[in-house]
Amino acid sequence: MFGKSEEGIDKKLARNIKRIRMERGMTQKDLADAMGSIEQSVSKFERAISAPSAKAIMQLCEALQVTPNDLYLNEADWRSWQSEKLEHQDHSVNGLVDHVEMVQKMFAEAELARKAGDEKLERATLDQIIQMYMWTNDHFRDVAHILDRRYVTEYLDKMEKETRESIIDSQK
């Protein structure tokens, strides 16, 4: 992955520095200033005329807010690395998809239990969902607050509807 290709690591590095710099909306001077270097050095790095030292690589990474992988990988390898990185972080799109699928299966099981008239299984399944989200007293307090707000809102909606209907009836 990091070895030399037909293109050569210097050209790959040069292309990536330029691509990332431009994605960040930076000029060569902006990047040089952020690195504490001169514009000509950045120009030479981007044209693969000279390779940055290890210190310059770290300055580039800091200035561009990237990792060395971002600078050295070719585009296909970089995309693969990004994909793997996303899959293994604690909060990933794949993790959300898995969670949604699991919870929806549980809701479907509860719905099937309701349709079958099995209130005990429906309640047990819904309780499993609730328990997934409530592991502290604060969570129980939040749910109690949500349920109270729901009750008050429904009550006010019914009161408004009855008042409106009463006004309409009195106009007849």
C-alpha positions in Angstrom: 0.0 0.0 0.0 2.8 2.4 0.8 5.4 1.1 -1.6 6.5 2.7 -4.8 4.2 2.3 -7.8 4.9 2.9 -11.4 3.9 6.5 -10.7 6.3 6.8 -7.8 5.6 7.8 -4.2 6.9 11.4 -4.8 4.3 12.1 -7.5 1.5 10.5 -5.5 2.5 12.5 -2.5 2.8 15.7 -4.6 -0.7 15.1 -6.2 -2.3 14.5 -2.8 -0.7 17.6 -1.2 -2.1 19.7 -4.0 -5.5 18.0 -4.0 -6.0 18.3 -0.2 -4.7 21.9 -0.2 -7.1 22.9 -2.9 -10.0 21.0 -1.1 -9.2 23.1 1.9 -9.4 26.3 -0.2 -5.8 27.2 0.6 -3.2 28.8 -1.6 0.4 27.5 -1.6 1.3 30.6 0.4 -1.5 29.8 3.0 -0.1 26.3 3.3 3.4 27.5 3.6 2.5 30.0 6.3 0.6 27.4 8.2 3.7 25.1 8.1 6.1 27.9 9.0 7.8 27.4 5.6 8.0 29.3 2.3 5.8 29.1 -0.7 8.5 27.8 -2.9 8.9 24.7 -0.7 5.2 23.9 -1.1 5.5 24.4 -4.8 8.4 22.0 -5.0 6.5 19.4 -2.9 3.5 19.7 -5.2 5.6 19.3 -8.4 7.6 16.4 -6.9 10.8 18.3 -7.4 11.7 17.7 -3.8 10.3 15.4 -1.2 9.3 16.8 2.2 11.3 15.8 5.2 9.6 13.8 8.0 9.3 17.1 9.9 7.7 18.8 6.9 5.3 15.8 6.5 4.2 16.3 10.0 3.8 20.1 9.4 1.8 19.3 6.3 -0.4 17.0 8.2 -1.1 19.5 10.9 -1.6 22.4 8.5 -4.0 20.3 6.2 -5.5 18.5 9.2 -4.9 15.1 7.7 -2.9 11.9 8.6 0.2 10.7 6.7 -2.1 8.1 5.1 -4.0 10.9 3.5 -0.8 12.2 1.9 0.7 8.9 0.8 -2.1 6.7 -0.4 -3.2 6.7 -4.0 -6.9 7.6 -4.5 -8.2 4.0 -4.7 -6.2 3.0 -1.6 -7.2 6.2 0.2 -10.9 5.5 -0.5 -10.6 2.0 0.7 -8.8 3.2 3.9 -11.5 5.8 4.5 -14.2 3.2 4.1 -12.4 0.8 6.5 -11.8 3.7 9.0 -15.5 4.6 8.9 -16.6 1.0 9.4 -14.5 0.6 12.5 -15.3 3.8 14.4 -17.7 3.7 17.3 -20.3 5.8 15.6 -20.5 4.8 11.9 -23.1 4.8 9.3 -22.9 1.0 9.2 -23.4 0.9 13.0 -26.5 3.1 12.6 -27.9 0.9 9.8 -27.3 -2.3 12.0 -29.0 -0.6 14.9 -32.0 0.6 12.9 -32.4 -2.9 11.4 -32.3 -4.6 14.8 -34.8 -2.2 16.4 -37.2 -2.4 13.4 -37.1 -6.2 13.6 -38.1 -5.8 17.3 -40.9 -3.4 16.4 -42.1 -5.8 13.7 -42.1 -8.6 16.3 -44.2 -6.5 18.6 -46.6 -5.6 15.8 -47.0 -9.3 14.9 -47.7 -10.1 18.5 -50.3 -7.3 18.7 -52.0 -8.6 15.6 -52.0 -12.1 17.1 -53.6 -10.8 20.3 -50.5 -11.7 22.4 -50.3 -8.6 24.6 -47.7 -10.2 26.9 -45.3 -10.8 24.0 -45.9 -7.3 22.5 -45.2 -5.7 25.9 -42.1 -7.8 26.5 -40.7 -6.9 23.0 -41.4 -3.2 23.5 -39.9 -3.4 26.9 -36.7 -4.8 25.4 -36.5 -1.7 23.1 -37.1 0.7 25.9 -34.4 -1.0 28.1 -31.9 -0.6 25.2 -32.2 3.2 25.7 -32.7 3.6 29.4 -29.7 2.6 31.6 -29.7 5.5 34.1 -32.3 7.3 36.2 -31.9 10.4 33.9 -33.1 8.3 31.0 -36.2 7.3 33.0 -36.7 10.9 34.0 -36.5 11.9 30.3 -39.0 9.3 29.3 -41.4 10.3 32.1 -41.1 14.0 30.9 -41.7 13.0 27.3 -44.8 11.0 28.3 -46.1 13.8 30.5 -45.6 16.4 27.6 -47.4 13.9 25.3 -50.3 13.6 27.7 -50.6 17.4 28.1 -50.4 18.0 24.4 -53.0 15.4 23.6 -55.2 16.8 26.4 -54.9 20.4 25.0 -55.6 19.1 21.5 -58.8 17.5 22.7 -59.8 20.6 24.7 -59.2 22.8 21.6 -61.3 20.5 19.4 -64.1 20.4 21.9 -64.1 24.2 22.3 -64.1 24.6 18.5 -67.0 22.2 18.1 -68.9 23.9 20.9 -68.4 27.3 19.1 -69.6 25.8 15.8 -72.6 24.1 17.5 -73.6 27.4 19.1 -73.5 29.2 15.7 -76.1 26.8 14.3 
